[in-house]
Amino acid sequence: MNPDSVISDDSAIDIVGARRDGGVVLVLVVSGHLGPSIAEQKLLRSRLQFYLDTIYSEDFQQEFGAPTAERTRILISCVVPPAPEVIDLVEQLSPFFLEQSVRLELQVKA
């Protein structure tokens, strides 16, 4: 992980939560202000693609089943509000993720 990055760049899911209703939430933790730079947006896209690839992996589907938009969610959890460009990016990516049967959501937790 780049020590200056607020997103981990390793190949691991930050948090996986199995829900009682059979759903699953994968959380991408953003530990600081996610700025508007192209580099940060590229890293966010890369991490989200890794999460999506994980959801479609055989091991993941054996444990949690095939994804559905009702049961499968990727949550980007930010400790401070991200740059407007990042919010726009997530809004632009959301329809693509829905087509993949995954909801993409952004949450700010102070």
One Martini backbone bead per residue (centre of mass of N, CA, C, O) as a GRO file, in nm:
protein
  110
    1MET     BB    1   0.096   0.036   0.022
    2ASN     BB    2   0.048   0.358  -0.006
    3PRO     BB    3   0.103   0.588   0.245
    4ASP     BB    4  -0.066   0.829   0.085
    5SER     BB    5  -0.308   0.652   0.070
    6VAL     BB    6  -0.673   0.603   0.126
    7ILE     BB    7  -0.624   0.342  -0.048
    8SER     BB    8  -0.589   0.034  -0.087
    9ASP     BB    9  -0.358  -0.165  -0.320
   10ASP     BB   10  -0.437  -0.433  -0.256
   11SER     BB   11  -0.544  -0.789  -0.282
   12ALA     BB   12  -0.805  -0.699  -0.087
   13ILE     BB   13  -1.063  -0.718   0.121
   14ASP     BB   14  -1.154  -0.530   0.376
   15ILE     BB   15  -1.476  -0.614   0.393
   16VAL     BB   16  -1.692  -0.892   0.490
   17GLY     BB   17  -2.056  -0.922   0.494
   18ALA     BB   18  -2.280  -1.135   0.626
   19ARG     BB   19  -2.612  -1.170   0.599
   20ARG     BB   20  -2.904  -1.296   0.728
   21ASP     BB   21  -3.053  -1.281   0.430
   22GLY     BB   22  -2.789  -1.370   0.233
   23GLY     BB   23  -2.623  -1.141   0.202
   24VAL     BB   24  -2.361  -0.909   0.074
   25VAL     BB   25  -2.081  -0.707   0.197
   26LEU     BB   26  -1.846  -0.490   0.047
   27VAL     BB   27  -1.574  -0.309   0.189
   28LEU     BB   28  -1.438   0.012   0.114
   29VAL     BB   29  -1.182   0.177   0.268
   30VAL     BB   30  -1.162   0.530   0.346
   31SER     BB   31  -0.912   0.708   0.546
   32GLY     BB   32  -0.976   0.976   0.374
   33HIS     BB   33  -0.933   1.206   0.143
   34LEU     BB   34  -1.084   1.184  -0.171
   35GLY     BB   35  -0.963   1.303  -0.444
   36PRO     BB   36  -0.952   1.439  -0.789
   37SER     BB   37  -0.745   1.270  -0.893
   38ILE     BB   38  -0.661   1.048  -1.130
   39ALA     BB   39  -0.509   0.847  -0.951
   40GLU     BB   40  -0.740   0.800  -0.745
   41GLN     BB   41  -0.955   0.713  -0.951
   42LYS     BB   42  -0.795   0.474  -1.061
   43LEU     BB   43  -0.774   0.320  -0.793
   44LEU     BB   44  -1.075   0.292  -0.745
   45ARG     BB   45  -1.138   0.133  -1.001
   46SER     BB   46  -0.948  -0.102  -0.942
   47ARG     BB   47  -1.076  -0.192  -0.675
   48LEU     BB   48  -1.362  -0.239  -0.789
   49GLN     BB   49  -1.277  -0.456  -0.988
   50PHE     BB   50  -1.173  -0.652  -0.777
   51TYR     BB   51  -1.441  -0.689  -0.635
   52LEU     BB   52  -1.594  -0.796  -0.881
   53ASP     BB   53  -1.410  -1.037  -0.936
   54THR     BB   54  -1.461  -1.170  -0.663
   55ILE     BB   55  -1.769  -1.213  -0.691
   56TYR     BB   56  -1.702  -1.399  -0.966
   57SER     BB   57  -1.580  -1.608  -0.810
   58GLU     BB   58  -1.594  -1.930  -0.721
   59ASP     BB   59  -1.547  -1.909  -0.416
   60PHE     BB   60  -1.752  -1.688  -0.355
   61GLN     BB   61  -2.004  -1.837  -0.478
   62GLN     BB   62  -1.993  -2.079  -0.288
   63GLU     BB   63  -2.045  -1.903  -0.027
   64PHE     BB   64  -2.276  -1.667  -0.155
   65GLY     BB   65  -2.339  -1.684  -0.439
   66ALA     BB   66  -2.500  -1.539  -0.671
   67PRO     BB   67  -2.542  -1.239  -0.785
   68THR     BB   68  -2.754  -0.973  -0.664
   69ALA     BB   69  -2.890  -0.663  -0.622
   70GLU     BB   70  -3.031  -0.750  -0.347
   71ARG     BB   71  -2.753  -0.909  -0.216
   72THR     BB   72  -2.528  -0.718  -0.358
   73ARG     BB   73  -2.259  -0.512  -0.211
   74ILE     BB   74  -2.078  -0.209  -0.256
   75LEU     BB   75  -1.898  -0.025  -0.007
   76ILE     BB   76  -1.804   0.308   0.026
   77SER     BB   77  -1.608   0.404   0.306
   78CYS     BB   78  -1.606   0.725   0.448
   79VAL     BB   79  -1.471   0.965   0.682
   80VAL     BB   80  -1.486   1.169   0.444
   81PRO     BB   81  -1.563   1.365   0.210
   82PRO     BB   82  -1.543   1.354  -0.110
   83ALA     BB   83  -1.493   1.450  -0.399
   84PRO     BB   84  -1.705   1.536  -0.649
   85GLU     BB   85  -1.564   1.353  -0.861
   86VAL     BB   86  -1.614   1.090  -0.703
   87ILE     BB   87  -1.916   1.099  -0.691
   88ASP     BB   88  -1.952   1.100  -0.997
   89LEU     BB   89  -1.811   0.832  -1.052
   90VAL     BB   90  -2.002   0.653  -0.889
   91GLU     BB   91  -2.256   0.732  -1.050
   92GLN     BB   92  -2.142   0.627  -1.325
   93LEU     BB   93  -2.087   0.319  -1.222
   94SER     BB   94  -2.355   0.203  -1.110
   95PRO     BB   95  -2.493   0.085  -1.369
   96PHE     BB   96  -2.277  -0.126  -1.428
   97PHE     BB   97  -2.309  -0.282  -1.161
   98LEU     BB   98  -2.607  -0.354  -1.201
   99GLU     BB   99  -2.549  -0.528  -1.455
  100GLN     BB  100  -2.374  -0.720  -1.238
  101SER     BB  101  -2.552  -0.749  -0.970
  102VAL     BB  102  -2.446  -0.470  -0.824
  103ARG     BB  103  -2.427  -0.259  -0.563
  104LEU     BB  104  -2.331   0.090  -0.548
  105GLU     BB  105  -2.192   0.262  -0.259
  106LEU     BB  106  -2.188   0.569  -0.069
  107GLN     BB  107  -2.024   0.645   0.250
  108VAL     BB  108  -2.039   0.874   0.530
  109LYS     BB  109  -1.820   0.846   0.821
  110ALA     BB  110  -1.741   1.041   1.109
   0.00000   0.00000   0.00000
